[in-house]
Amino acid sequence: MIINRYVALTLHFVFSSRSGMNNQSSITEFLLLEFSAIRELQILHFLLFLVLYLSVLSGNLLIVSAVTWDRHLHTPLYFFLMNLAIQDIGSVSAIIPKSMVNSFMNTRHISFSGCVAQVFSFVFFVGSDFFLLTVMAYDRFVAICNPLHYEMVMNKQTCTQMVATVWITGFFYGALHTGGTFVVPFCSNIVNQFYCEIPHLLKLSCSNSYLVEIFVLVVSAIIELGCFVFIIITYVLIFSAVLRIPSVQGRQKALSTCLPHLIVFSIFIFTGWFAYLRPPSHTPSTFDLVLTVIYTFLPPLMNPVIYSMRNKEIKNAIVKLLISLCSSIETYLTIFM
């Protein structure tokens, strides 16, 4: 409700700002990138995105369900992991369903308000995702480098405050980028991307007002670079501590929770930087398309795999959950059939 209310306020602000501009354009909708004019390839794109979307959705929902259902997983690490899964679901749900519908219905249209909502939702979830990965690095640092004080430092209240701060920061992060992007008038409505991506929208600007959002993007990149440096320093300290662990099994367990996190974060940040900070091409580019698919799909798709398939506690919880669901379904069918 809060998010929907703020999106409505953002839309009102954007439309009010646009109506007060002398050079205002009359754009009420945008035309997104069409993967192909051939109907069979459009259906293929729809099916491919459907499979990827359902994979992201099912994998992350399993993690959320397992952590919620199993009391043994009510620890800071899995609490953060559950929120990460929710953010991953939100980020892909903000942009992928519309692209699938367009391909299935053989259309390219997205309304102006729909584009605003898409930008806000995507940046909100991705920004929250980024900040949560930074918090998770700190959690691993305390767990490995200061294990005796872990429960005191990462108590329930602290973890709740951290996650609340992450969501609130992501919320304002999304609002800032949305306002900076849509306050400018647009001279064209043709977006050379399959969703409303900020660099491609800024390219359609009629005035120099887009420099405000360029400044916001640069400042955001500097903040993200600071988080990245923090994570690198954190992991240097973590690996130094891991090397001092006498038990081989202990070292392997510590690395198994750290390396996947570092890999996902690196893919996430470098592909995002490359997509947002380099000048967008003036014509549709296969490279742009592939790069966008990587940073929108790969992290949400990899998170359930590396955090659950390599984690015995998550795997056991998922197995127990599935067995419980199967038993419930079997009982239901026995009673009503």
Secondary structure as UniProt FT lines:
FT   HELIX           2..19
FT   TURN            22..23
FT   STRAND          29..31
FT   HELIX           39..69
FT   HELIX           71..73
FT   HELIX           76..105
FT   STRAND          109..111
FT   HELIX           112..145
FT   HELIX           147..149
FT   HELIX           150..153
FT   HELIX           156..182
FT   HELIX           198..202
FT   TURN            203..204
FT   TURN            208..209
FT   HELIX           210..243
FT   HELIX           248..277
FT   HELIX           286..304
FT   HELIX           305..309
FT   HELIX           312..336
//
